[in-house]
């Protein structure tokens, strides 16, 4: 970027931040007004309301997020490929070529926050996790932090990610483990064409079973599940399934997976999330994740 471009970028970023903060402050006040008139009975919701009385509204509604600060993130550059990376517990995690250092600090800080044990977005815990020798499907892998965090235990990992810039970063991140990592540049869905693949079709000619499936696909989770019914029946994998993208996904997927013979649990707490076409309305908060374990 030249100086003018950099200045314009900073102005746009600051204006966007201002607009976002203004919207969230208005939403925070509306939520607090609602619960002043409708006293919550759920202890977790009561805790959120107490938190919001003293803190701004954000995706996460608990003080655990204060453990993480973008300024503490150190970003390095690999001169062999000109990609930025961070040290993720002794392993290099690479980022999109178009991301600058500030963006990477914010993003990585957010990833650490998401996977904190107290986070409603945390995929695993002591009783629900990757085991030695597992085969993982990371559906909607983005930067691949979940796979990287578990790469030593895994026998094989298949990462599904459609964004070409993430593909480049993933290839750099997993170069040391390329013999057991496969990166698929397609959307995962319930159809099969040039851009989409169903899990049942993808695995139909594979000679291995799947032990763990992580699904985080920006609201397309139902289509992923519809395209892996055979896999669920055959392999009975553990499933970490995001439910915060749509208001009623937790209840819907809870019922669906229970009918397929799974025991369902949720992560701690709630998240605040609105897609672009949604209007703020009760119940305001959403369960972040389903952890599904097969009842054998």
RODO-2510 file (C-alpha; in nm, 4 decimals, decimal comma):
residues 296
     n   res          X          Y          Z
     1     x     0,0000     0,0000     0,0000
     2     x     0,1089     0,3575    -0,0605
     3     x     0,0530     0,6277     0,2019
     4     x    -0,2855     0,7356     0,0646
     5     x    -0,4107     0,3758     0,0539
     6     x    -0,2932     0,3144     0,4099
     7     x    -0,4651     0,6297     0,5325
     8     x    -0,7883     0,5380     0,3570
     9     x    -0,7720     0,1873     0,5045
    10     x    -0,7273     0,3247     0,8575
    11     x    -1,0166     0,5685     0,8139
    12     x    -1,2465     0,2906     0,6879
    13     x    -1,1405     0,0591     0,9714
    14     x    -1,1956     0,3181     1,2416
    15     x    -1,5325     0,4211     1,0971
    16     x    -1,6398     0,0552     1,0796
    17     x    -1,5309     0,0034     1,4412
    18     x    -1,7241     0,3130     1,5500
    19     x    -2,0415     0,1959     1,3737
    20     x    -2,0102    -0,1516     1,5246
    21     x    -1,9600    -0,0170     1,8767
    22     x    -2,2547     0,2214     1,8398
    23     x    -2,4841    -0,0614     1,7230
    24     x    -2,3737    -0,2913     2,0021
    25     x    -2,4264    -0,0244     2,2667
    26     x    -2,7811     0,0270     2,1410
    27     x    -2,8359    -0,3509     2,1475
    28     x    -2,6907    -0,3786     2,4989
    29     x    -2,9353    -0,1177     2,6282
    30     x    -3,2287    -0,2922     2,4611
    31     x    -3,1308    -0,6276     2,6156
    32     x    -3,0938    -0,4762     2,9623
    33     x    -3,4321    -0,3007     2,9309
    34     x    -3,5958    -0,6307     2,8345
    35     x    -3,4549    -0,8187     3,1326
    36     x    -3,5466    -0,5406     3,3738
    37     x    -3,9066    -0,6148     3,2753
    38     x    -3,8604    -0,9925     3,2346
    39     x    -3,6494    -1,1215     3,5205
    40     x    -3,4465    -1,4243     3,3972
    41     x    -3,4691    -1,7566     3,5830
    42     x    -3,1699    -1,9240     3,4140
    43     x    -2,8602    -1,8677     3,6360
    44     x    -2,6376    -1,8412     3,3272
    45     x    -2,8578    -1,5673     3,1807
    46     x    -2,8538    -1,3861     3,5136
    47     x    -2,4750    -1,3959     3,5008
    48     x    -2,4776    -1,2513     3,1491
    49     x    -2,7051    -0,9651     3,2544
    50     x    -2,4768    -0,8811     3,5457
    51     x    -2,1810    -0,8875     3,3047
    52     x    -2,3568    -0,6582     3,0549
    53     x    -2,4325    -0,4014     3,3233
    54     x    -2,0577    -0,3381     3,3496
    55     x    -1,9226    -0,4412     3,0086
    56     x    -1,9906    -0,3786     2,6386
    57     x    -2,1876    -0,6298     2,4344
    58     x    -1,9801    -0,8747     2,2354
    59     x    -1,9865    -1,2299     2,1034
    60     x    -1,8656    -1,3629     2,4382
    61     x    -2,0442    -1,2619     2,7560
    62     x    -1,8067    -1,3593     3,0325
    63     x    -1,4906    -1,2140     3,1816
    64     x    -1,2758    -1,5091     3,0626
    65     x    -1,2217    -1,3178     2,7387
    66     x    -1,0215    -1,0543     2,9257
    67     x    -0,7348    -1,3030     2,9594
    68     x    -0,6499    -1,2453     2,5936
    69     x    -0,5172    -0,9210     2,4457
    70     x    -0,4210    -0,8613     2,0792
    71     x    -0,1178    -0,6566     2,1838
    72     x     0,0338    -0,9723     2,3362
    73     x     0,0302    -1,1589     2,0033
    74     x     0,3674    -1,1746     1,8296
    75     x     0,3549    -1,1996     1,4503
    76     x     0,6449    -1,3230     1,2371
    77     x     0,7098    -1,3322     0,8633
    78     x     0,8382    -1,6334     0,6713
    79     x     1,0781    -1,4996     0,4093
    80     x     1,0531    -1,8212     0,2095
    81     x     0,6868    -1,7582     0,1186
    82     x     0,6173    -1,4023     0,2472
    83     x     0,3378    -1,5259     0,4731
    84     x     0,2849    -1,4087     0,8306
    85     x     0,2622    -1,6640     1,1101
    86     x     0,2246    -1,6919     1,4869
    87     x     0,3737    -1,9448     1,7250
    88     x     0,0837    -2,1652     1,8350
    89     x     0,2268    -2,3671     2,1217
    90     x     0,5468    -2,4441     1,9354
    91     x     0,3914    -2,4815     1,5893
    92     x     0,3661    -2,2272     1,3091
    93     x     0,0138    -2,1142     1,2260
    94     x     0,0087    -1,9227     0,8955
    95     x    -0,2466    -1,6643     0,7828
    96     x    -0,3896    -1,5270     0,4602
    97     x    -0,1508    -1,3328     0,2425
    98     x    -0,3886    -1,0343     0,2382
    99     x    -0,3922    -0,9999     0,6193
   100     x    -0,1770    -0,7366     0,7858
   101     x    -0,0177    -0,7691     1,1293
   102     x    -0,2996    -0,5882     1,3102
   103     x    -0,5628    -0,8139     1,1542
   104     x    -0,3647    -1,1247     1,2464
   105     x    -0,3244    -1,0123     1,6070
   106     x    -0,6984    -0,9545     1,6358
   107     x    -0,7825    -1,2828     1,4636
   108     x    -0,5435    -1,5013     1,6615
   109     x    -0,6517    -1,3351     1,9848
   110     x    -1,0098    -1,4198     1,8893
   111     x    -0,9156    -1,7817     1,8158
   112     x    -0,7547    -1,8200     2,1580
   113     x    -1,0638    -1,6680     2,3183
   114     x    -1,2938    -1,9055     2,1278
   115     x    -1,1074    -2,2129     2,2494
   116     x    -1,0702    -2,1107     2,6125
   117     x    -1,2138    -2,3849     2,8394
   118     x    -1,4754    -2,1360     2,9648
   119     x    -1,5842    -2,0392     2,6138
   120     x    -1,9195    -2,1539     2,4700
   121     x    -1,7303    -2,1971     2,1405
   122     x    -1,4696    -2,4411     2,2777
   123     x    -1,4806    -2,7601     2,0715
   124     x    -1,3406    -3,0034     2,3312
   125     x    -1,3011    -3,0677     2,7014
   126     x    -1,1528    -3,3425     2,9189
   127     x    -1,4351    -3,5849     2,8403
   128     x    -1,4874    -3,4933     2,4755
   129     x    -1,1688    -3,4689     2,2749
   130     x    -0,9319    -3,6060     2,0152
   131     x    -0,7717    -3,9396     2,1055
   132     x    -0,4425    -4,0891     1,9910
   133     x    -0,4807    -4,2392     1,6446
   134     x    -0,8067    -4,0629     1,5567
   135     x    -0,9097    -3,9585     1,2061
   136     x    -1,0492    -3,6032     1,2000
   137     x    -1,2741    -3,4248     0,9540
   138     x    -1,2272    -3,0501     1,0045
   139     x    -1,5225    -2,9061     0,8138
   140     x    -1,4878    -2,5323     0,7712
   141     x    -1,1257    -2,5333     0,8806
   142     x    -1,0343    -2,1691     0,7926
   143     x    -0,6819    -2,1259     0,9374
   144     x    -0,6811    -2,4822     1,0764
   145     x    -0,6083    -2,4034     1,4411
   146     x    -0,8192    -2,6930     1,5725
   147     x    -0,6365    -2,9485     1,3618
   148     x    -0,2989    -2,7947     1,4414
   149     x    -0,3726    -2,8100     1,8141
   150     x    -0,4304    -3,1851     1,7847
   151     x    -0,1993    -3,2804     1,4985
   152     x     0,0373    -3,4949     1,7079
   153     x    -0,2428    -3,7247     1,8270
   154     x    -0,4098    -3,7599     1,4887
   155     x    -0,3525    -4,0496     1,2529
   156     x    -0,5062    -3,8500     0,9687
   157     x    -0,6776    -3,5138     0,9206
   158     x    -0,8927    -3,3986     0,6300
   159     x    -0,9526    -3,0236     0,6191
   160     x    -1,2341    -2,8796     0,4087
   161     x    -1,1915    -2,5124     0,3167
   162     x    -1,3062    -2,3293     0,0040
   163     x    -1,1224    -1,9959     0,0406
   164     x    -0,8107    -2,0054    -0,1851
   165     x    -0,6146    -1,7773     0,0462
   166     x    -0,6750    -2,0103     0,3376
   167     x    -0,5680    -2,3050     0,1219
   168     x    -0,2293    -2,1405     0,0699
   169     x    -0,1930    -2,0735     0,4420
   170     x    -0,3054    -2,4257     0,5348
   171     x    -0,0503    -2,5808     0,3024
   172     x     0,2224    -2,3795     0,4755
   173     x     0,0959    -2,4634     0,8250
   174     x     0,0714    -2,8373     0,7651
   175     x     0,3809    -2,8852     0,5495
   176     x     0,5600    -3,0679     0,8386
   177     x     0,2706    -3,3188     0,8554
   178     x     0,1754    -3,3380     0,4888
   179     x     0,1874    -3,7182     0,4899
   180     x    -0,1199    -3,7314     0,7140
   181     x    -0,3048    -3,4110     0,6206
   182     x    -0,5375    -3,3734     0,3218
   183     x    -0,6782    -3,0320     0,2252
   184     x    -0,9984    -3,0275     0,0187
   185     x    -1,0905    -2,7030    -0,1576
   186     x    -1,4680    -2,7525    -0,1626
   187     x    -1,7751    -2,6551     0,0345
   188     x    -1,9204    -2,9444     0,2329
   189     x    -2,2904    -2,9853     0,1644
   190     x    -2,5615    -3,2375     0,0763
   191     x    -2,4903    -3,2113    -0,2963
   192     x    -2,1962    -3,3021    -0,5171
   193     x    -2,0655    -3,0825    -0,7966
   194     x    -1,7586    -2,8772    -0,8885
   195     x    -1,7799    -2,6617    -0,5750
   196     x    -1,9551    -2,8922    -0,3280
   197     x    -1,9089    -3,2386    -0,1857
   198     x    -2,1030    -3,4422     0,0671
   199     x    -1,9142    -3,6310     0,3357
   200     x    -2,0849    -3,9562     0,2374
   201     x    -1,9637    -3,9186    -0,1215
   202     x    -1,6147    -3,8118    -0,0188
   203     x    -1,5691    -4,1105     0,2110
   204     x    -1,7370    -4,3660    -0,0151
   205     x    -1,4053    -4,4809    -0,1638
   206     x    -1,1845    -4,4214     0,1413
   207     x    -1,0379    -4,7106     0,3348
   208     x    -1,0629    -4,5616     0,6829
   209     x    -1,3266    -4,4751     0,9415
   210     x    -1,3736    -4,1303     1,0904
   211     x    -1,3566    -4,0798     1,4668
   212     x    -1,4155    -3,7056     1,5126
   213     x    -1,5992    -3,4451     1,3055
   214     x    -1,5806    -3,0698     1,3689
   215     x    -1,8422    -2,8628     1,1822
   216     x    -1,8274    -2,4816     1,1720
   217     x    -1,9633    -2,3595     0,8383
   218     x    -2,1283    -2,0202     0,8901
   219     x    -2,4872    -2,1452     0,9059
   220     x    -2,4725    -2,4325     0,6551
   221     x    -2,4436    -2,6973     0,9285
   222     x    -2,7776    -2,8588     0,8427
   223     x    -2,6672    -2,9309     0,4858
   224     x    -2,3443    -3,0853     0,6130
   225     x    -2,5392    -3,3171     0,8442
   226     x    -2,7810    -3,4114     0,5657
   227     x    -2,4842    -3,5147     0,3526
   228     x    -2,3256    -3,7426     0,6139
   229     x    -2,6091    -3,9671     0,7300
   230     x    -2,4346    -4,2805     0,5998
   231     x    -2,1105    -4,1775     0,7684
   232     x    -2,2880    -4,1181     1,0994
   233     x    -2,4533    -4,4604     1,0817
   234     x    -2,1355    -4,6422     0,9816
   235     x    -1,8572    -4,4683     1,1755
   236     x    -2,0460    -4,3229     1,4750
   237     x    -1,7967    -4,0368     1,5137
   238     x    -1,7941    -3,7808     1,7899
   239     x    -1,9349    -3,4552     1,6489
   240     x    -1,8538    -3,0982     1,7544
   241     x    -2,1247    -2,8924     1,5857
   242     x    -2,1616    -2,5138     1,5944
   243     x    -2,5138    -2,3987     1,6751
   244     x    -2,4802    -2,0217     1,7193
   245     x    -2,5166    -1,9172     1,3545
   246     x    -2,8976    -1,9529     1,3603
   247     x    -3,1340    -1,8910     1,6506
   248     x    -3,2961    -2,2351     1,6762
   249     x    -3,0111    -2,4595     1,5582
   250     x    -2,9275    -2,5946     1,9027
   251     x    -3,2793    -2,7299     1,9604
   252     x    -3,3104    -2,8586     1,6032
   253     x    -2,9751    -3,0385     1,5947
   254     x    -3,0191    -3,1675     1,9491
   255     x    -3,3390    -3,3429     1,8420
   256     x    -3,1875    -3,4640     1,5128
   257     x    -2,8764    -3,6195     1,6649
   258     x    -3,0659    -3,7657     1,9603
   259     x    -3,2891    -3,9498     1,7129
   260     x    -2,9740    -4,0876     1,5487
   261     x    -2,8597    -4,2364     1,8779
   262     x    -2,6333    -3,9665     2,0173
   263     x    -2,5946    -3,8286     2,3668
   264     x    -2,5921    -3,4489     2,3532
   265     x    -2,4241    -3,1931     2,5762
   266     x    -2,3672    -2,8221     2,5329
   267     x    -2,0693    -2,6042     2,6103
   268     x    -2,0715    -2,3582     2,8994
   269     x    -2,2705    -2,0392     2,8688
   270     x    -2,4185    -1,8552     2,5730
   271     x    -2,3001    -1,6428     2,2824
   272     x    -2,4378    -1,3276     2,1230
   273     x    -2,4562    -1,3509     1,7443
   274     x    -2,6670    -1,1850     1,4752
   275     x    -2,6382    -1,2480     1,1040
   276     x    -2,6853    -0,9522     0,8700
   277     x    -3,0535    -1,0216     0,8030
   278     x    -3,1604    -1,0837     1,1630
   279     x    -3,3440    -0,8442     1,3916
   280     x    -3,2530    -0,8281     1,7600
   281     x    -3,5240    -1,0073     1,9591
   282     x    -3,5591    -1,2404     2,2607
   283     x    -3,4122    -1,4767     2,3661
   284     x    -3,1052    -1,2788     2,2436
   285     x    -2,8436    -1,5414     2,3363
   286     x    -2,7538    -1,8775     2,1811
   287     x    -2,5815    -2,1982     2,2776
   288     x    -2,2520    -2,2046     2,0940
   289     x    -2,1911    -2,5715     2,0355
   290     x    -2,3224    -2,9239     2,0557
   291     x    -2,0895    -3,2027     2,1650
   292     x    -2,2388    -3,5278     2,0423
   293     x    -2,1213    -3,8713     2,1571
   294     x    -2,2699    -4,1923     2,0139
   295     x    -2,4746    -4,4182     2,2400
   296     x    -2,3369    -4,7567     2,1417
***
